[in-house]
Amino acid sequence: MSSETVWHVSETPGIGHFAPRPPPSLDANVAEAVVWAVNDLRLPNYLLPRECPRVAFHVAAHTTARDIEQFFTPGGSQYVIAVERAWLARIAQCVLHCYAMPATQFVCVDANAGYFVSREAVRPTRVERIDDVAVALKFRGVELRVEDRLHSLAHAVSSSSLGFSCIRMRNALA
């Protein structure tokens, strides 16, 4: 692992120790108990309330000009996180704690998603509090896009040449 910072994001303040836990799903092909973290590049995908459904997408090396034209505003950000309108109040009230983790204890398990895991307990090296999620995303160059529903966008993005993550979609409106 490089000296890159990896992060664990939580709505819980004051966590001093992260113990390995069973994965919530097998989406990342990890079956054993681990501590999860995400790299700087994909940190924005997690700067929302934990249970908030979202479709995050960005221009990747293999993204076509047609997909750029279809999914992005000219002159706008090339990194978008779409959320449902029904979540806006919870997003506005959300306070997050970004725990910086010692990167040397982690290995990458999914480069596109920026997922890293440690099979050992981990103590964070510092914590950064985020009181305004929308400002934090904008600061990182991410457009927060609001949709009534996410499923059709998730399907379109996953069928495109974009880099993407569809997170907590089980909580999205049908």
C-alpha positions as CSV (number, residue, x, y, z in Angstrom):
1,M,0.0,0.0,0.0
2,S,1.3,3.5,-0.8
3,S,1.3,6.4,1.6
4,E,-2.2,7.4,0.2
5,T,-4.7,8.1,2.9
6,V,-7.6,5.7,3.2
7,W,-10.8,6.6,5.1
8,H,-13.6,5.1,7.0
9,V,-16.7,7.4,7.1
10,S,-19.3,7.2,9.8
11,E,-22.1,9.2,11.4
12,T,-20.7,8.0,14.8
13,P,-18.3,10.3,16.5
14,G,-15.4,9.2,18.7
15,I,-14.6,5.8,17.3
16,G,-11.1,4.9,18.6
17,H,-10.8,1.4,17.3
18,F,-12.2,-0.5,14.3
19,A,-12.5,-4.2,14.6
20,P,-13.0,-6.5,11.6
21,R,-16.6,-7.3,10.8
22,P,-18.3,-9.6,8.4
23,P,-19.0,-7.8,5.1
24,P,-22.6,-6.5,4.6
25,S,-22.7,-8.1,1.2
26,L,-20.4,-10.1,-1.1
27,D,-20.4,-7.3,-3.8
28,A,-16.7,-6.7,-3.4
29,N,-15.8,-10.4,-3.3
30,V,-14.8,-10.3,0.4
31,A,-16.1,-13.0,2.5
32,E,-14.2,-12.8,5.8
33,A,-14.4,-10.2,8.5
34,V,-12.5,-7.0,7.6
35,V,-12.2,-3.3,8.4
36,W,-13.4,-1.3,5.3
37,A,-11.8,1.9,4.0
38,V,-12.0,3.9,0.8
39,N,-9.3,5.9,-0.9
40,D,-9.2,9.7,-1.4
41,L,-10.4,9.5,-5.0
42,R,-13.7,7.7,-4.1
43,L,-14.2,9.3,-0.7
44,P,-16.9,11.5,-2.1
45,N,-19.1,8.4,-2.7
46,Y,-19.4,8.1,1.1
47,L,-19.9,11.7,2.1
48,L,-23.7,11.1,2.5
49,P,-25.8,9.5,5.2
50,R,-24.9,5.8,5.3
51,E,-28.3,4.5,4.3
52,C,-28.8,7.1,1.5
53,P,-29.2,5.5,-1.9
54,R,-26.9,7.1,-4.5
55,V,-25.6,6.7,-8.0
56,A,-22.0,8.0,-8.3
57,F,-20.4,8.2,-11.7
58,H,-17.3,9.8,-13.2
59,V,-15.4,10.0,-16.4
60,A,-13.0,7.1,-16.6
61,A,-10.1,6.4,-19.0
62,H,-12.3,4.4,-21.3
63,T,-15.4,6.7,-21.2
64,T,-16.7,7.6,-24.6
65,A,-17.5,11.1,-25.9
66,R,-21.1,10.1,-26.4
67,D,-21.4,9.1,-22.7
68,I,-19.8,12.4,-21.6
69,E,-22.3,14.3,-23.7
70,Q,-25.2,12.2,-22.3
71,F,-24.4,12.3,-18.6
72,F,-22.5,15.6,-17.9
73,T,-23.2,19.3,-18.2
74,P,-20.8,21.1,-20.6
75,G,-18.2,22.8,-18.5
76,G,-19.4,21.1,-15.3
77,S,-17.9,18.5,-13.0
78,Q,-16.9,15.2,-14.4
79,Y,-17.9,13.5,-11.1
80,V,-21.6,13.3,-10.2
81,I,-23.4,11.8,-7.2
82,A,-27.1,11.6,-7.7
83,V,-29.5,11.3,-4.8
84,E,-33.2,11.1,-4.4
85,R,-35.1,14.3,-3.5
86,A,-36.7,12.5,-0.6
87,W,-33.2,12.4,1.1
88,L,-32.4,16.1,0.9
89,A,-33.5,17.0,4.5
90,R,-31.5,14.1,5.9
91,I,-28.5,15.1,3.8
92,A,-28.7,18.7,5.1
93,Q,-28.8,17.5,8.7
94,C,-26.1,14.9,8.4
95,V,-22.8,15.2,10.3
96,L,-20.1,12.9,9.2
97,H,-16.8,11.8,10.7
98,C,-14.0,10.8,8.3
99,Y,-11.5,8.6,10.1
100,A,-8.1,8.6,8.5
101,M,-6.6,5.1,8.6
102,P,-3.0,4.0,8.5
103,A,-2.8,3.0,4.8
104,T,0.0,0.5,5.4
105,Q,-2.5,-1.8,7.2
106,F,-4.8,-2.0,4.1
107,V,-4.9,-3.7,0.8
108,C,-6.9,-2.8,-2.3
109,V,-9.8,-5.1,-3.1
110,D,-11.5,-3.0,-5.8
111,A,-9.6,-0.3,-7.6
112,N,-12.7,1.2,-9.4
113,A,-14.6,1.5,-6.2
114,G,-11.6,2.5,-4.2
115,Y,-12.2,-0.2,-1.6
116,F,-9.5,-1.2,0.8
117,V,-9.6,-3.7,3.6
118,S,-7.6,-4.7,6.7
119,R,-8.0,-8.1,8.3
120,E,-6.6,-6.7,11.6
121,A,-8.1,-4.2,14.0
122,V,-7.2,-0.6,13.2
123,R,-6.9,2.6,15.1
124,P,-7.5,5.8,13.1
125,T,-4.7,8.3,12.9
126,R,-7.1,11.4,12.9
127,V,-10.7,12.3,12.3
128,E,-12.2,15.1,10.2
129,R,-15.8,16.3,10.9
130,I,-18.0,17.3,8.1
131,D,-21.0,19.4,9.0
132,D,-22.2,20.3,5.5
133,V,-22.2,17.4,3.1
134,A,-23.1,19.5,0.0
135,V,-20.2,21.9,0.7
136,A,-17.8,19.0,1.2
137,L,-18.8,17.5,-2.1
138,K,-18.6,20.8,-4.0
139,F,-15.1,21.4,-2.4
140,R,-14.0,18.0,-3.9
141,G,-15.3,19.0,-7.4
142,V,-18.4,16.7,-7.2
143,E,-21.8,17.7,-8.5
144,L,-24.6,16.7,-6.2
145,R,-27.5,16.0,-8.6
146,V,-31.1,15.6,-7.3
147,E,-33.5,13.1,-8.9
148,D,-37.0,12.0,-8.0
149,R,-35.9,8.3,-8.4
150,L,-32.6,6.6,-9.1
151,H,-33.3,3.2,-10.7
152,S,-33.4,4.3,-14.3
153,L,-30.3,6.4,-13.9
154,A,-28.5,3.5,-12.2
155,H,-29.4,1.3,-15.1
156,A,-28.3,3.8,-17.7
157,V,-25.0,4.5,-15.9
158,S,-24.2,0.8,-15.4
159,S,-24.8,0.2,-19.1
160,S,-22.4,3.1,-20.1
161,S,-18.7,3.5,-20.4
162,L,-18.5,5.6,-17.2
163,G,-16.8,4.6,-13.9
164,F,-19.6,4.2,-11.4
165,S,-20.9,2.9,-8.1
166,C,-24.5,2.3,-7.1
167,I,-24.7,2.4,-3.3
168,R,-27.6,1.5,-1.0
169,M,-29.9,1.0,-3.9
170,R,-32.1,-1.3,-1.7
171,N,-33.2,2.0,0.0
172,A,-34.1,3.7,-3.3
173,L,-37.7,4.5,-4.2
174,A,-39.2,1.9,-6.5
